[in-house]
Amino acid sequence: ANDKAIKPCKFIIDENITKEDLYIAEDTIIIIPTEKDNEKIFIENDPVLRLIIKENSGNVFSPANIKGLEFNKVIIYKFGEVSENIIRTLLENNEVDENIYIKASYFFNKLYVAITRAKEYLFIVDTKSGEEYLWKYFTEGS
């Protein structure tokens, strides 16, 4: 087991990272918030991934497709953007509808799987809305 602590690095597209900066090394894995075997559809519908991935989508995975595996460098991509304000909904409501609770549990399970795949480097790449929906709740001083 690796006892070294992993410090994640967070990047917001068009704020502190550009689309062009996202061209990645072959040994970097991108985990996207989609269902198993829907990676190609997600890539086709995402203008940034469509730009940087081109033909070889062999390093892009859903959490379900890489569960149990570990990689040296991992990018978790746009999990905040698809979180649909789950955290704010949970924080602002005294009683949470069962469907919201189930949706939140499923989302956080996928996020946990994605985050825990990194052995050395974890990069969080998201949009401004993803920062607002999710990541600001995990940042110091929020």
Secondary structure, 3 states (H helix, E strand, C coil): CCCCCCCCEEEEECCCECCHHHCCCCCEEEECCCCCCCHHHHHHHCHHHHHHHCCCCCCEECHHHHCCCCEEEEEEECCCHHHCCHHHHHHHCCCCCHHHHHHHHHHHHHHHHHHCCEEEEEEEEECHHHHHHCHHHHCCCC
